Amino acid sequence: MKTIADVRIIPGKSTVVACGPPGENRWGFYQFPDMWRAPGREIFLAMNVGHDCEIGQHEPSWLFVSRDDGKTWTRIPYEQVDQSPPAVTFSDGSQVAFGETHYIYHVHSYGPYQQPWQWWRCKELGVEPCSGLIWDAYDNYQWLVYRYPDLPEKARQMPMAWRKSKNDPWQKGHCILDAPEMLLGGLGRPWWWDEKGNRMYEDIPPRIFRAWPRDVVVMPDDTLLWVYCSVHPASLGRKYMYWKVDLFASTDRGRTWKHRGVIADDTDLTTDGYSGSEHSLQVMPNGDLYCVMRTELGDHQDSTQWLAASRSTDGGFTWSKPVEIAPFSVTPIMFTLANGMVALTYGRPGVYVRASGDSGKTWTDALPVVGPSEAELMKDKWWKVRYDHISTNKISCGNLGAVVTGSDRFLLAYSDFHHRNEKGEDCKAVLVREFAIQP
């Protein structure tokens, strides 16, 4: 069995994908990178250029492509981006894919490139909330809670496609999620800041980000697993929203999904729950399931921010109580590499990489990619500021994108709020860097 001492994290050189203009300090602009590999093996990267909210200013996102595993990048129009839904391959070579398009983080959430099919519009569906407005713990949104079974049957059908092999044409249809107890959060009233830093809000037609299988994991017996974050019932009696994490499984190649286990739903270990739709599930080299989850879901005094992890040894039916494996937790991304090592990245206030050689039982110390070490940051918490409309006093958004590039390596996309451009000017930038994880 490998131990911490047996694992090495070997960073490569960073490559600048794009820089924002010097002096740009608005939160949300020139940050929030997302990166994914398309069926043609190209790697695409997206950068948000707009406020981190439904309201405010939203310019068209910047999109890039690399055809040499991240060594060079070319900016391209949105129309040239391959948005094919990720394909999941079964043991016999057949494939399944979910959703009408790939979901691009932030690009599809706000601004001109939103995908209408990705949202349930409550008024159009004739569904009513089971709550009044409830704040999130960033004081950025007021949410409405809806019961999933109240959605019309047709709305609960999720787009999917399947084919016998990667050389056959896709056949389109739909799948069904059986979740009679699930509660959903609907956007009701977003808040942001105007150019002078004053708070403002708008009432918008309530809508819910649609549930469909994303980041699907396939087990050796072809069972499909999908982790989903939903509203904790305790939210109905709280001042702020609280989130829980469940595991759904399909044993008929994605056509029906049923609840398999609760990954995290306690209300005593975190201030606002788990994930906020930022989690990562992997099958460990020893066969266990391991899930890491964000807990930084607000910034009130004493809000939790640590990275939570839970393990299942029975295929996802039961899960261990979440434990802390790192002090920070935004956008955790985890890979089980072909060489038997496990890579883990996460962020905010900086960006960090860890590795494990024993299926996540122990982890290396964090390698800081942007910003000081975790130990230094925990000693002096100058970085612990309220969420607001500026990024001057922050290191990185900490939101990440990552793609496996080899049996022992992966490519990481991240933001650096104090990068020096070619003229030596301070600016926000998005960079990529390859890391090897070796015994």
N, C-alpha and C positions, 0 to 999 in steps of 0.2 A: 504494500500500500504506500502511495506517495504521501509525503508530509509537506508542510510549509517550506521547509528547507530545500526540498527537492524541486521546487517550482521557480522558474525565472520569467520575469516580464521584460521583454526586450523591445524598447521603443525604436521606431524608425524616424526618419526626418519628416517634419510637418510640411504640408503644402497648403498655401493660401488659395482658397477657392475664389473669394471675393471680399472686398473691403467696403464698408460704408464711408460716406464723406466725413472728413475730419470735423470734429465738433458735434456730431450727431449723438445725442444722449437720451433719446426717447426710448422708453422701455417698449420692446416689441419690434423695433425697426432693426433690420440687418442681424437677425438672430433666429432662434428656433429652427436649426437645421434638421431636415429629415433626409434620410438616404436609404435607397433600396436597390436591389438588383432585379432587372427586368428579365423576361424569358429569353431575350436575345443576348443575355450576359452583360449588357451595358449596366453601368451603375448610374443612377440618377440622384441628384441632390436638389433640394428645395430650400430656399431661404425666405423667411417672412419679412415683409416690408410694410409694417402697419402696427397699430396698437393691439395690445393683447386683450381684446374685448370685442363684443358684437358691435358696439358703437365706436365712434372715433374715426380717425383717418386710416384708410386702407388702400395702399398702392398695390399694383400687381406684384405678386411674389416673383423672385428671381429663380430661374430653373437652370440646371447645369447637367451635363452628361460627361461621363468618362468611359472610354473604351479600352483603357489600359490598367484596369484595377486601381484607379485613383491616383495615378501618377500625374496626369494632366486633366484639365477640366475645360469645357467649352460651354458658354452660356447659350441657351436655345430658347425659342418661343414655347409657351405653354402647350401649344398645339402639337409640338413634336415630342412631347413626353409620353413614354409608354406607361399607360395607367392600367395595364392588364391586372386583374386580381391575382394575387399569389396562388400558384397551383400547389396542391398537396398530392404527393405521389404515394400510392399504395404498393404493397409488396409484389403485386402482379404487374406493375407498370401503369395501371390505370390512374387517372387523376381526377381531382375535384377542386373547384374554386368557388369562393363565396363573395357575394357582393357584385355590383355592376361595374365597379372600378376599384382600383387600389385607393386606399385612403391616405392622403398626403397630409401629414401633421401640420396644423395651422393653415396651410394653403386652402384646404377644404372647409375649415372651420369658420373663417372670417374673410370678408373681402370679395373680390369679383369672381373668384374661381370656385365658389361653393358648388357642391353637387346636390341638386334638389332631392335626389332619391335617398340621400343619407340622413334625411330628417323626417320625423313624423310631425306634421303640422296639426296641432290639437284641434283647432277650430274646424278645419276641413274634415277631420275624422269624427267630430262630434263628441269628443271625450272631455270630461270635466275632472279637475284635480281633486284629490282627497285631502288637500291641505291649503292653507293660506301661503303667503310668501315667506320663505325661510332664507336667511342669509347664508352665504358660504363664509368660511372663516378668514377669507381675504377681504371681506366686505366689497367684493367686486360684482357679485351677482346675488339677486334674490330669486330663489327657485320655487317651483311648484312641484308637488309630488303627485304622481299618477300611478294607478294600478295597471300592471301589464295586461291582465285578463280583460280590462275594460276596452282595450283597443279592438277594433273590428277584426274579424278573423283574417280577412284579406291583408290587412296591414301587418299582421303578425307573421305573414309568409315572407321569408328572407330569400333574396336572389341567390341562385347557385347554378353551377354548370358542371358537367362531367364528360369524360371521354375515355375510350378504352386504352389509348396510349397517347403519348405526346405527339404522335404523327397523325392522329385522327381529329376530325372537326369537333368542336365543343357542342354539346347538347344542353340547352338552357331549360331551367325549371325553377323550382323553389324548394326550400326546406322549412321545417317547422320547429319552433322552440317551445317546449312544454315547460312553462315556468309560472304556475298558478299563484305563487306567493310573491312574485317579484314586484318591487316598487321601482319606478323610474323617475329621474329628475328632469324636469322641463324648465327651459330658460324662461323667466318671466320678466325680470327688470334688471338690465345691466347698468352698472355704474362705471364711470371713468373720470378723467380730468380734462378740463379745457386747456387752452394754450397758456393760461395764467396759473394753472395748477389748482383751479377750483373744481370741486366735485360736481358732477352732473349725472343725470340718468335719463333713460328712456323706457317707456313701457312698450314692449314689442309683442307681436302675436306669439303666444306660447308655442314652443316647439321642443321636441325631444330628439336627441341624437340617436339614431336608429340602432338597434341591437342586431348585429350579424356577426358570424364567426370571423375573428381576425387573429392573427398570430397562432394559427392552429398547430397543435402538436400531434403527431401520429405515433401510436404505440406499436410495438412489434407485432401485435395481433391485429393491426389495422384499426383499432379503436381510435377515434379522433377526440381530442380534448381541447377545450376552449375556456379560458379564464375570463370572467366578466365581473365588472364592478357595478354595483347598483346601490340604491338608497337603503340605508339601514332603517328598519321600522322605528328605532329610537329617535330618528330625526323628527318624527311627528310631535314629539314632546320636548324638543330642544330648541334653543335659540339659533343654533347653527347646524348645518347639514352634517350628517355622519354617514360614512360610506363603508360598505362591506364587500367581500370578495368571494365569489362562488366558482365552482368548477362544473362545467357542463360536458357531457360526453355523447358521442354518437357511435352506435355499433352497427349502423346500416349505411356506412359510407357517406354520412353527412345529411341524410334525408330527414332524420328526426333527431332532436337534441333534448336530453333529459338531465335534470339536476343529479350530479353524482356526489358532491361533497362541498362542505363549507371550508374554505381556506382560512378566512379571517373575518370574524364578526364580533369579537369582544369589544366592550366599551370602556375598559379600565386601563389599557396599555397605551392608547393614543388619544390625543385630544379631539381628533376629527375623523378618525377611521383610517382606512387603507386604500391605496392605489390611486383614486381619482382617475382611473383608466390608464395608470402608468404602473405596469407590472411586467414580469417576465417569467415564463414557465419553461422548464427544460427537463428532459429525461436525463438523469445523471448516469455516469459510466457504470455505477453499480446497480442500475435499474430503478432507483428511487425517483419519485417526482419531487422537484424542488421549485418553489415559487418565491420570488423576491418582489417586494411591494413598497411603493412610496408611502411615507407617513407625513410628509410636509404638505399639508393641505390647508394651512392657514398661517398667519404670522402674528396672532395675538400673543400676549405675554405667556411664556411657558408652552407655546405650541410645540408639539413633537416634530422631529425632522429626521429621525433615524431610519435606516434601511431595515425593513422587516423581512424575515425569511421564515417559511414554513415548509415542512417536509411530509411527504406521504410515502409509506412503504407498502401500501396495498392497492396501488393503482388509482389513487385519488379519492377513495371513499372516506377515509379519515385523514386528518391533518394534525400535526403537532401545533402547539400554541406558538404564535409568532415570537421570534427572538431577534434581538438587534445584532447585526453583523457589521454595521458601519454607522458612523454618526450622521451621514447625509444620504439623501434618497431620491432626488429628482431623476426621472426617466431612467430607471434601472434597465439595463439590457444585458442579458446573459446568454452565453453560447456554450454548448458542449462540443468541443472540437474533436476532430477525427483522431487526434493523437492521445485522447483520453484526458486532456486537461479541460478545465472549465474557466472561462473568462467572464468577468463581470465589470461593467462600467456604470457610472452614475454621476450625478453632479449637484451643484449649487451648495455653497457659493462658488466653488471651483469645479474642476472636472477630475475624476479619479478612475483608476483601473486597479482591480485586484484579480487574483487567480487562485485556483484550488487544484490540488492534485489528488484529493481524496473525496470526490463527489460532494463538495461543499461542506464537509464536516469542519474543516479549518480553511482559513483564507490568509493569503499574504497580507502584509501591510499595504496600504494604498499607495500607489505611485501617482503623485500629483502631475496632471497634464497641464492644467492652467491654475495658477494661484499657489499659495503656500501649502505646506503639508497639513493634513487634518489635525495633527497634534498641535501645531502652531495656531491654527484657527480656533481650536477649542480652548486654548489658553487665553486668547485675546479676541473677544467677540465683537470687534469693531464692525464686522461685516453683517451683523444681525440687525438689519434695518427693516422698516415696514415696506410692504409691497406698495409701489406707487408708480408714477408715470415717468420716472427718470432712471437711468442706468449708470450714472456717473459714479455712484457710491457702491457699485457692484462689480464682481469679477467676471462673471459669465452668467448666461441664463441657466446653464447647467443642463439644458435639454439637449438630447443627443440623437445621432443616427449611427447605425453600425451595420456592417456587412462582412460576412466571412469571406476571406480571400485565399485561404489555403488550409491544409490539414492542421496547422499549428498557429494560424494568424487571422487577424481581422482588421478591418479599416474602421476608424472612428471619426465621425464628424462632430464638431463642437464649435462654440463661439468663444471669442476672447474680446472682452470689452476694452482692453487697453493695448491692443496690438499696434505696432509701429509699421506704417506703410513704407513704400520705397523711398519716400521723401523724409522719413523719420517722424511723420506726424502721427499723433495718437488718434486711433479710430477703432470702431467695432469691426470685427472680421469673423468670417467663418473659415475654419481650416479642417483638413483631414490629416490623419496620421495612422500609419500601420503599426500594429503591435503583434509581436510573436510571444506565444506562451509555450515554454518548453520545460521539460523535466531536467 
